[in-house]
Amino acid sequence: MPKSKRLMELMMTVNRKRRFKVQELADEFGVSTRTILRDLQELSELGVPLYSEVGPHGGYQVLRERVLPPIAFTEEEAVAMFFAVHALRHYSSLPFEAESVSALNKFYLHMPGDVRDRIDSMKNRVDFITPTRRGDAPCLSVLLDAAVHQKILDIAYETKDSEAGCRKIQPVCIYAHNGLWYCTAYCFLRDGFRVFRCDRIRTAAEDTSGTVKRDLGDIRLSRKEAIMPDDPVRLRVELSRAGVQRCEGELWLAPMMKIREDGSGSIDADVSRGDLVFYTEFLIGLGFEAVLEGPEELRDAIKDRLTGLLERYC
């Protein structure tokens, strides 16, 4: 086997194994241990972060921040990858902000000149617009790590009406929508699932109190699957075609809608009574494109709100 091919396969092998002994590799590649040691030295010089341990149970291991083996992309794949990462620039915060910038720079600089020219000509011709928000979300990476490894976090959380208060949560997922980041999590204070605005989470640290974590491995990204309404009331709304189109842009609302063949639709689902204040404002914003059928208390809240608004302009 040519040395260049052996080094490439060796790089992929050590990344896959993470922990190994020189003799294992020598047997696998059919070369001497001296040859493997020289190859490992070359990989280390190329940037593969290898760490050696001495003793009877020693060997080599690849550190966590390991270098992945080269991947061959077609020109179309390279352009698609570039713009997929390039679109993230509209977010003021990312769970992997520095890494995405570094990856994009590496990707761009190592492309052939004609491919770079093609990308440059496309930058002002295609974009994925996301509203730019003023607030940052400093704890995204901590929240994502907790969701992946099912950790409990102590957070300082600001609501719209009060200063930051302490919460103990176990994140399920984070997701971005309309320029904002959200975290679906089990809240130990409320004893149920809640969705938190990530820009309102000012601090987050792993809990050390010994609280028993919940088994959330079967709960996925879907907010609809994760959250059951507290003190539920039945929301029933008829929507025009324009109303459906406006509601489809709301990630949280789309799963609740039933759309007819003519493009109109309806909402018939349980919602939390505590969210009726939010639905009051939302349905007023839909104007003539929505007709509320229930609950009656929401109808009364809309009437009161509109009466107050009318008095302001009389």
ZIBELJO-V597220 format. One record per run of one state. SS is the DSSP state (h for helix, s for strand, l for the rest). FROM is the first residue (numbers start at 0). LEN is the number of residues. If there is no record, write none. Layout:
SS|FROM|LEN / SS|FROM|LEN
This chain:
l|0|2 / h|2|15 / l|17|1 / s|18|2 / l|20|1 / h|21|8 / l|29|3 / h|32|13 / l|45|4 / s|49|4 / l|53|5 / s|58|4 / l|62|12 / h|74|16 / l|90|6 / h|96|13 / l|109|3 / h|112|10 / l|122|17 / h|139|10 / l|149|3 / s|152|7 / l|159|2 / s|161|16 / l|177|2 / s|179|8 / l|187|4 / s|191|6 / h|197|3 / s|200|6 / l|206|16 / h|222|4 / l|226|5 / s|231|8 / l|239|1 / h|240|8 / l|248|2 / h|250|4 / l|254|2 / s|256|3 / l|259|5 / s|264|8 / h|272|17 / s|289|5 / l|294|1 / h|295|17 / l|312|2
